[in-house]
Amino acid sequence: MLLASVNLNKRLGATGARSRLAAWLRERGVQILLAQEPFKPADRTPPTLGGFQCAGGDGYLAVWVSEDLAPPTVSAPTPWVQRIELEWLLVLQVHLDAGAGSLRVAQLVELAALAAAEKGRPLLVCGDFNLAPRPEDGLFGKEVSAFTTKAERQALQQLTRIADLTDTTADDAPVFTFERVSHGKPSRFRCDLALLSSHLTPVTAITADSSVRSGPTAFTDHSALLIDLPLSMRPAEPDDVLFALSELNGSTPAVRTQHEHQPHKTAMSRQAPSPASREVTEHLTGPLGIGSVLDHGCGRGTDIAHYRSAGLRAEGFDPHDGFGWPRPRQTGFDLVTSVFVLNVLPDPWQRIQALKDAASFARPGGYVVVVTRSPEEIAKAAADGNWSVHHDGFWSSRSKGTFQRGIAPCEITAIARQAGLVPARGVPVLPLPGGCHAVLTKPTA
């Protein structure tokens, strides 16, 4: 799903600029527009964009969504922040103060608190920050501009560190998003930013489009950021669609059938323990001194019997009531296993929450083993089965509501950081053909 973020410099009220913007949105296939300073006066009724509906906002910050899509929940924690819930992704659209650096520092501190309050939910923070993140991102003539202070950069670094965000457009050679001539010298800044949860960067393409600010088709003086998210939005109800974007650009309209996700239907009926559980008892439980195990997402519980037969105190939990493994009261397990759970959950936020829940059963200093299907195995199965794309993976069966995504070890550890876990050092590697895994530990402090 393609999202665009751009400072419109209050030009949306002009018919010509609005027409050129609408043409650009159609040409690029944008489905969600995040706009900073879209129009004036700030309290006027938002202008109409053909094929889009305004989901909320004012002349400071506003969001338009394709009429093919259900409008997201939008709120304004502050006048300079807009909070937008896009399915599993939380977007904070910002427009920081254009004048005082001290005010931008205070805003960045407040923004870090807002991000931390989301408790690890996948996050995109984008908009016009009115600062240069690095010295080379702001030039006056050929020299580094003095506009951005050291305190602002430190506050921005604190935000990215607290929320584990990546400045996605921080290339070695800056791609400036705003340029003007001031006092006879060119002033160039990379100030329009997209800060994204680090574990999402491998699956999200973000580019700056300078065509919107130059030439006869220009409609603003800032570059637009085009953000291609691994996200499938809910379609609008038919009665809510007045003039769909698909009718303008000739694309296929969004499928309006809702699919209930049912991960329990991926659980296998086993007559023998899983290969993963056998490798755990063969390679991990002895060297790590494991005495107790919880199988988190245990399905029908075949692996629990295997752990018990190996002399371990073993329990299971599965949120599907039909499997008969209710949430245990006991915590403080030496080891918690999560086998083929994360890869059947259809969005990154659910995966983080599931891993957080698994970690809550481990003792401090204990271990969590996560096993997933590999990206290569899922890619082959998707091609062979003609699976349809959903979020960052595939519907393996639309009729059953089952989802699959291949998850590599590096992605497991990235999700683990959001769940408060870290990779365990010096532990054996499990031989699991067709699967990926990570052995994690729960910090003692």
C-alpha positions as CSV (number, residue, x, y, z in Angstrom):
1,M,0.0,0.0,0.0
2,L,1.5,3.3,-1.1
3,L,1.4,6.3,1.3
4,A,2.6,9.8,0.5
5,S,3.8,12.4,3.0
6,V,4.3,16.0,1.8
7,N,4.3,19.5,3.0
8,L,1.8,21.3,0.7
9,N,2.8,24.8,1.8
10,K,-0.9,25.8,2.2
11,R,-1.5,25.5,-1.5
12,L,-4.4,23.0,-1.6
13,G,-7.0,25.8,-1.7
14,A,-5.8,26.8,-5.2
15,T,-7.6,25.0,-8.0
16,G,-4.5,24.5,-10.1
17,A,-2.3,23.1,-7.3
18,R,-5.2,20.8,-6.2
19,S,-5.6,19.5,-9.8
20,R,-1.9,18.8,-10.2
21,L,-1.8,17.1,-6.8
22,A,-4.8,14.9,-7.8
23,A,-3.1,14.0,-11.1
24,W,0.1,13.1,-9.3
25,L,-1.7,10.9,-6.8
26,R,-3.4,9.0,-9.6
27,E,-0.1,8.6,-11.6
28,R,1.8,7.3,-8.6
29,G,-1.0,5.1,-7.3
30,V,-1.0,6.7,-3.8
31,Q,-3.8,5.4,-1.5
32,I,-3.1,7.5,1.6
33,L,-2.0,11.2,1.6
34,L,-0.5,12.7,4.7
35,A,-0.2,16.4,4.3
36,Q,1.5,19.0,6.4
37,E,0.3,22.6,6.0
38,P,-2.3,21.6,3.4
39,F,-4.5,24.7,3.3
40,K,-5.4,28.0,4.8
41,P,-7.1,29.3,6.8
42,A,-6.4,26.3,9.1
43,D,-10.0,26.0,10.3
44,R,-11.7,25.9,6.9
45,T,-13.4,22.8,5.6
46,P,-10.8,20.5,3.9
47,P,-10.8,20.8,0.1
48,T,-12.2,17.9,-1.9
49,L,-9.8,15.6,-3.7
50,G,-11.4,13.4,-6.4
51,G,-11.2,9.7,-5.4
52,F,-10.3,10.5,-1.8
53,Q,-12.0,11.2,1.4
54,C,-10.6,13.4,4.2
55,A,-10.2,11.2,7.2
56,G,-9.4,14.0,9.6
57,G,-7.3,17.1,10.3
58,D,-7.0,20.8,9.6
59,G,-4.8,23.3,7.9
60,Y,-1.8,22.2,10.0
61,L,-2.0,18.4,9.5
62,A,-4.6,16.4,7.5
63,V,-5.0,12.9,6.0
64,W,-6.8,11.8,2.9
65,V,-7.6,8.2,2.1
66,S,-8.7,6.5,-1.1
67,E,-12.4,6.1,-1.2
68,D,-11.9,2.4,-1.9
69,L,-10.5,2.1,1.7
70,A,-12.2,2.2,5.1
71,P,-11.2,5.5,6.8
72,P,-8.7,5.0,9.7
73,T,-9.1,6.3,13.2
74,V,-7.5,9.7,13.4
75,S,-6.8,11.9,16.4
76,A,-4.6,14.9,17.4
77,P,-2.6,14.4,20.6
78,T,-1.2,17.9,20.0
79,P,-1.7,20.6,17.3
80,W,1.6,19.5,15.6
81,V,1.0,15.7,15.8
82,Q,-1.6,13.6,14.1
83,R,-2.1,10.0,15.3
84,I,-3.4,7.7,12.5
85,E,-4.2,4.0,13.1
86,L,-3.5,2.0,9.8
87,E,-4.5,-1.5,10.8
88,W,-1.5,-2.8,12.7
89,L,0.7,0.3,12.0
90,L,0.6,3.4,14.1
91,V,1.5,6.6,12.2
92,L,2.4,9.8,13.9
93,Q,2.4,12.6,11.3
94,V,4.3,15.7,12.5
95,H,5.0,19.3,11.6
96,L,7.6,20.7,14.0
97,D,8.0,24.4,14.6
98,A,9.7,26.3,11.8
99,G,11.2,29.0,13.9
100,A,12.7,28.2,17.3
101,G,15.1,25.4,17.8
102,S,14.4,25.3,21.5
103,L,10.7,24.6,20.7
104,R,11.6,21.8,18.3
105,V,13.7,20.2,21.1
106,A,10.7,20.3,23.4
107,Q,8.5,18.9,20.7
108,L,10.9,16.0,20.0
109,V,11.0,15.2,23.7
110,E,7.2,15.1,23.8
111,L,7.2,13.0,20.6
112,A,9.5,10.5,22.2
113,A,7.1,10.2,25.1
114,L,4.2,9.6,22.7
115,A,6.2,6.9,20.8
116,A,7.1,5.2,24.1
117,A,3.5,5.1,25.1
118,E,2.7,2.9,22.1
119,K,4.6,0.1,24.0
120,G,6.4,-1.4,21.0
121,R,3.6,-1.1,18.4
122,P,5.1,-0.8,14.9
123,L,5.5,2.9,14.2
124,L,6.0,5.3,11.4
125,V,6.8,8.9,12.3
126,C,6.8,11.1,9.3
127,G,6.4,14.7,8.1
128,D,8.2,18.0,8.1
129,F,10.7,18.1,11.0
130,N,12.1,21.5,10.0
131,L,15.6,20.4,11.0
132,A,18.6,18.6,9.5
133,P,19.2,15.3,11.2
134,R,22.9,15.4,10.4
135,P,25.2,18.3,9.7
136,E,25.5,17.3,6.0
137,D,21.7,17.3,5.7
138,G,21.5,21.1,6.0
139,L,23.7,23.3,3.8
140,F,23.9,27.1,3.3
141,G,25.9,27.7,0.2
142,K,28.7,25.1,0.5
143,E,28.9,25.3,4.3
144,V,27.0,23.4,7.0
145,S,24.0,25.5,8.0
146,A,23.8,26.7,11.6
147,F,20.0,26.5,11.6
148,T,19.8,23.1,13.4
149,T,21.3,23.0,16.8
150,K,23.2,20.2,18.5
151,A,20.4,19.9,21.1
152,E,17.9,19.2,18.3
153,R,20.0,16.4,16.9
154,Q,20.5,14.9,20.3
155,A,16.7,15.0,20.9
156,L,16.1,13.4,17.5
157,Q,18.6,10.6,18.3
158,Q,16.9,10.1,21.6
159,L,13.6,9.6,19.9
160,T,15.0,7.1,17.4
161,R,16.8,5.2,20.2
162,I,13.7,5.0,22.6
163,A,11.3,3.8,19.9
164,D,13.9,1.8,17.9
165,L,13.3,3.9,14.7
166,T,15.4,4.1,11.6
167,D,15.8,7.4,9.6
168,T,15.0,5.6,6.4
169,T,16.2,8.3,3.9
170,A,19.6,8.9,5.6
171,D,21.7,8.0,2.6
172,D,25.4,8.6,2.5
173,A,24.9,11.6,0.1
174,P,21.9,13.5,1.4
175,V,18.8,13.8,-0.9
176,F,17.6,17.3,-0.1
177,T,13.8,17.7,0.2
178,F,13.6,21.5,0.5
179,E,15.7,24.0,-1.4
180,R,15.6,27.8,-1.7
181,V,17.8,30.8,-2.2
182,S,18.4,32.9,1.0
183,H,20.5,36.0,1.0
184,G,21.9,35.1,-2.4
185,K,23.0,31.6,-1.4
186,P,21.3,28.2,-1.9
187,S,19.9,26.8,1.3
188,R,19.3,23.0,1.1
189,F,17.8,20.7,3.7
190,R,16.7,17.1,4.2
191,C,14.0,18.0,6.6
192,D,11.1,15.8,5.4
193,L,11.7,12.5,7.2
194,A,10.2,9.1,7.6
195,L,11.3,7.3,10.8
196,L,10.2,3.7,10.8
197,S,10.4,0.8,13.3
198,S,13.7,-0.8,12.5
199,H,12.3,-4.3,12.0
200,L,10.1,-3.0,9.2
201,T,12.8,-1.4,7.1
202,P,13.7,-4.5,5.1
203,V,10.1,-4.8,3.8
204,T,9.3,-1.1,3.3
205,A,10.5,0.9,0.3
206,I,10.8,4.7,0.8
207,T,11.8,7.2,-1.8
208,A,11.8,11.0,-2.1
209,D,10.0,12.5,-5.2
210,S,11.3,15.9,-6.1
211,S,9.1,16.2,-9.2
212,V,6.3,17.7,-7.0
213,R,8.3,20.9,-6.5
214,S,9.8,21.5,-9.9
215,G,8.6,22.0,-13.4
216,P,5.1,22.7,-14.8
217,T,3.4,20.0,-12.7
218,A,4.7,21.2,-9.4
219,F,2.2,21.8,-6.6
220,T,4.4,22.5,-3.6
221,D,8.0,23.4,-2.6
222,H,8.9,20.3,-0.6
223,S,9.7,16.8,-2.0
224,A,7.1,14.1,-1.3
225,L,8.1,10.9,0.5
226,L,6.6,7.8,-1.1
227,I,6.3,5.0,1.5
228,D,5.4,1.6,0.2
229,L,4.1,-0.3,3.2
230,P,3.5,-4.1,3.6
231,L,0.0,-3.3,4.7
232,S,-3.4,-4.4,3.4
233,M,-6.1,-1.9,4.5
234,R,-9.8,-2.9,5.0
235,P,-11.9,-2.0,2.0
236,A,-14.7,0.6,2.3
237,E,-18.3,-0.5,2.6
238,P,-19.9,-0.2,-0.9
239,D,-22.4,2.4,0.3
240,D,-19.6,4.6,1.5
241,V,-17.9,4.9,-1.8
242,L,-19.0,7.9,-3.8
243,F,-16.3,8.1,-6.5
244,A,-13.6,5.5,-6.2
245,L,-9.9,6.1,-7.1
246,S,-10.0,2.8,-9.1
247,E,-12.5,4.5,-11.4
248,L,-10.1,7.3,-12.1
249,N,-6.9,5.2,-12.7
250,G,-8.5,2.1,-14.2
251,S,-7.1,-0.2,-11.5
252,T,-9.0,-3.2,-10.1
253,P,-11.1,-2.0,-7.1
254,A,-10.3,-3.4,-3.6
255,V,-11.9,-6.7,-2.8
256,R,-14.7,-6.1,-0.4
257,T,-14.8,-9.6,1.1
258,Q,-13.6,-9.7,4.7
259,H,-11.5,-12.6,5.8
260,E,-11.5,-13.6,9.5
261,H,-8.0,-14.7,10.5
262,Q,-8.0,-18.1,12.1
263,P,-4.4,-19.1,13.0
264,H,-5.5,-22.2,14.9
265,K,-6.3,-23.8,11.6
266,T,-2.6,-24.0,10.7
267,A,-2.0,-26.3,13.7
268,M,-1.0,-29.8,12.6
269,S,-2.3,-33.0,14.0
270,R,0.8,-34.9,15.0
271,Q,1.3,-38.5,16.0
272,A,4.9,-37.8,17.0
273,P,6.7,-34.7,18.5
274,S,7.7,-32.0,16.1
275,P,11.3,-31.9,14.8
276,A,11.8,-28.6,16.7
277,S,10.9,-30.1,20.1
278,R,13.2,-33.1,19.5
279,E,16.1,-30.7,18.6
280,V,15.4,-28.6,21.7
281,T,15.7,-31.7,24.0
282,E,18.7,-33.0,22.2
283,H,20.7,-29.8,21.9
284,L,19.5,-27.2,24.4
285,T,17.9,-28.5,27.6
286,G,21.0,-30.2,28.9
287,P,23.6,-27.5,28.1
288,L,21.3,-24.8,29.4
289,G,20.3,-26.6,32.5
290,I,16.6,-26.5,31.7
291,G,14.2,-28.0,34.2
292,S,10.8,-26.5,33.2
293,V,9.3,-25.7,29.8
294,L,6.2,-23.9,28.6
295,D,5.1,-24.5,25.0
296,H,3.5,-21.2,24.0
297,G,1.0,-21.7,21.2
298,C,1.1,-25.5,21.8
299,G,-1.8,-26.4,19.5
300,R,-3.0,-29.9,20.4
301,G,-0.1,-30.4,22.8
302,T,1.9,-33.2,21.3
303,D,5.2,-31.5,22.1
304,I,4.3,-31.2,25.8
305,A,4.1,-35.0,26.1
306,H,7.6,-35.2,24.5
307,Y,9.0,-32.7,27.0
308,R,7.5,-34.5,29.9
309,S,8.9,-37.8,28.6
310,A,12.3,-36.2,28.6
311,G,12.0,-35.6,32.4
312,L,11.1,-31.9,32.1
313,R,8.3,-30.1,34.0
314,A,6.2,-29.0,31.0
315,E,3.1,-27.1,30.5
316,G,1.3,-25.7,27.4
317,F,-0.8,-22.7,26.4
318,D,-2.8,-22.1,23.3
319,P,-5.4,-19.2,23.0
320,H,-7.7,-21.4,20.9
321,D,-10.1,-22.8,23.4
322,G,-10.8,-25.9,21.4
323,F,-7.3,-27.2,21.9
324,G,-7.9,-27.4,25.7
325,W,-4.7,-25.7,26.9
326,P,-5.9,-22.7,29.0
327,R,-3.5,-20.0,30.1
328,P,-1.4,-21.4,33.0
329,R,-1.1,-19.5,36.3
330,Q,2.5,-20.5,36.7
331,T,5.3,-18.3,35.4
332,G,9.1,-18.4,35.8
333,F,9.8,-21.2,33.4
334,D,13.4,-21.9,32.5
335,L,12.4,-22.2,28.8
336,V,9.5,-21.0,26.7
337,T,9.1,-22.3,23.2
338,S,7.2,-20.6,20.4
339,V,7.1,-23.0,17.4
340,F,5.5,-21.9,14.1
341,V,3.5,-19.2,15.8
342,L,4.9,-15.9,14.7
343,N,4.8,-16.9,11.0
344,V,1.0,-17.6,11.1
345,L,0.2,-14.1,12.6
346,P,-0.7,-11.7,9.8
347,D,0.9,-8.5,11.1
348,P,4.0,-7.3,12.9
349,W,2.1,-5.9,15.9
350,Q,0.5,-9.3,16.6
351,R,3.9,-10.9,16.4
352,I,5.4,-8.5,18.9
353,Q,2.4,-9.0,21.3
354,A,2.7,-12.8,21.0
355,L,6.4,-12.7,21.8
356,K,5.9,-10.3,24.6
357,D,3.3,-12.7,26.1
358,A,5.6,-15.7,25.6
359,A,8.4,-13.8,27.4
360,S,6.1,-13.0,30.3
361,F,6.2,-16.7,31.3
362,A,10.0,-17.0,31.3
363,R,12.0,-16.3,34.5
364,P,14.6,-13.5,34.4
365,G,17.7,-15.1,32.9
366,G,15.5,-17.8,31.3
367,Y,15.3,-18.6,27.6
368,V,12.8,-18.2,24.7
369,V,13.2,-20.3,21.6
370,V,11.4,-19.1,18.5
371,V,11.0,-21.3,15.4
372,T,9.5,-20.0,12.2
373,R,9.2,-21.2,8.6
374,S,11.9,-19.8,6.4
375,P,11.4,-17.1,3.8
376,E,12.6,-19.5,1.1
377,E,10.1,-22.2,2.1
378,I,7.2,-19.8,2.2
379,A,8.1,-18.1,-1.1
380,K,8.1,-21.6,-2.8
381,A,4.8,-22.6,-1.2
382,A,3.2,-19.3,-2.2
383,A,4.3,-19.6,-5.8
384,D,3.2,-23.3,-6.0
385,G,-0.1,-22.6,-4.3
386,N,-0.8,-19.2,-6.0
387,W,-1.3,-17.6,-2.6
388,S,-2.5,-14.0,-2.5
389,V,-0.5,-11.3,-0.8
390,H,-1.7,-10.0,2.5
391,H,0.3,-7.4,4.6
392,D,3.9,-8.7,4.5
393,G,3.0,-12.3,3.8
394,F,0.3,-14.4,2.1
395,W,-3.2,-15.8,2.7
396,S,-2.3,-19.6,2.5
397,S,-6.1,-20.2,2.4
398,R,-8.6,-17.4,2.1
399,S,-11.5,-19.8,2.8
400,K,-9.9,-21.0,6.1
401,G,-8.5,-17.6,7.0
402,T,-4.9,-18.9,7.3
403,F,-1.8,-16.8,6.8
404,Q,1.9,-17.5,6.4
405,R,5.0,-15.5,6.3
406,G,8.6,-16.6,6.2
407,I,10.6,-15.1,9.0
408,A,14.4,-15.1,9.0
409,P,16.5,-15.2,12.2
410,C,17.5,-11.5,11.9
411,E,13.8,-10.6,11.8
412,I,13.1,-12.8,14.8
413,T,15.7,-11.0,16.8
414,A,14.4,-7.6,15.7
415,I,10.9,-8.5,16.9
416,A,12.5,-9.9,20.1
417,R,14.0,-6.5,20.9
418,Q,10.5,-5.0,20.9
419,A,9.4,-7.8,23.3
420,G,12.2,-7.1,25.7
421,L,14.4,-10.1,24.7
422,V,18.0,-10.3,23.5
423,P,19.9,-13.0,21.6
424,A,21.4,-15.7,23.9
425,R,25.2,-16.0,23.5
426,G,27.1,-19.2,23.2
427,V,24.1,-21.5,22.7
428,P,24.0,-24.4,20.2
429,V,22.5,-24.0,16.8
430,L,19.4,-26.2,16.1
431,P,19.5,-28.1,12.8
432,L,16.1,-27.4,11.4
433,P,15.8,-27.8,7.6
434,G,13.2,-25.5,6.1
435,G,12.9,-23.5,9.3
436,C,14.6,-20.6,11.0
437,H,15.1,-20.1,14.7
438,A,16.6,-17.9,17.4
439,V,17.5,-18.6,21.0
440,L,16.7,-15.6,23.1
441,T,17.1,-14.7,26.7
442,K,15.2,-12.6,29.2
443,P,17.4,-10.0,30.8
444,T,17.8,-10.2,34.6
445,A,17.4,-6.4,35.0
